[in-house]
Amino acid sequence: GKEGVEDLNKNFETYENVLNNTYFGGSQAAMIDYMLWPWFERLPLLNEVGYHFNADGQFPKLAAWIKAMEENENVKKVKVPMELTKKFMQGYAQGKPEYDLE
């Protein structure tokens, strides 16, 4: 609900405030960026429950970071297609996670 959105946005504020370069690790992606990325990579899953990241434009630096990470060669090499992620989450929600999706 609305409280969840407020909590999520409050947490994103913290990230927005400490992001002072293209990446959290500086001008190039560092371990901290790769450690945070999986959580942000899954944000589009929340669209289905009505949450749209940066809908009001309050996180411009974080939005730019997400775009930079999506274009990062290392991230591209291991990216899981969103359709597979959605399929996994559906099974997970039903208590039947399937780990070998293709």
N, C-alpha and C positions, 0 to 999 in steps of 0.2 A: 504494500500500500504506500500511501504518501510518506509515512514515517521511514519506510525502507529506502525510499528515494532520497529523502533528506539525509539519512545516515550515510548512504553511499556518496552523495555529493559532498558531504562534510569530510569524508575520508579522502576524496579526490582533491579537495582543497589543499590538503597536506602535501600531496605529490606535486600539484601545480605550483605551490609556493617554493618548493626546494629544487625545482627543475630550472636551472639557470644556464643551460647550454642545450644543444640539440639532443643530447642523451643525458641520463643521470650520471653516467660515467665521464662526461666531458664532451669533447667534439666528436668522439667515436664511441660506438657501443662498447660497453664493458660488461663484466660479469653481472653487476647489479641490474643492468638493462635486460639481460637474458633471463635473470631470475624473476623479474617482475612481469616479463612479457606474457607468459601463459595465462595469467589472470586477466590481462587486458585483451588478449586475443579472443577470449570467450565472451567479451561484453555484448557482441551482437545477439547472443542467446537471450539476453534480457529484453530484446525488442518484443519478443513474443508475449511478455507479461507487461508491456507498456512502458518500459524504461528505455530511453534513447539517450545515450551518452552525449553530453555537450549540446543538448537540444537548444539551450538558451545562450550558447557561446561563452559560458563562464570559465571554460578550461582551454584556452587557445594554445598554451604551451604543451599541455598533455595531449591535445588533439594532434599537434604537429609531431610530437614524439611518436604517437601511434602510427602516423603516416610514415615517418622515417623508419620505424621498426618493420612495418609491412614491406618496405622497399629494401630492407637489409638482406644481403645475399645469404647470410647464415640462417636467418629466419625463414627465408623462402625455401631453403633446402629441406627443412623439417616441418614445414607447414602442413597441418591436417586440414583437408577441405571442410568447410563449415557444414556441409551436408552430412559428412561422417560424424562430426562432433554432435550435431543435432540427433542423429540416429542413436549414437551412444547414450546421450542424455535421456532420450525417451526410454530406452531399456533400463537405464539406471533408476529413473523415476518409478518404474514399474517393479523395481527390485530384481531385475534380470539383466544386469550389465553384461554386454557382449564385448569382449576385448579384442576380438580378431575380425573386425569389420574391414571390408575392402570396397 
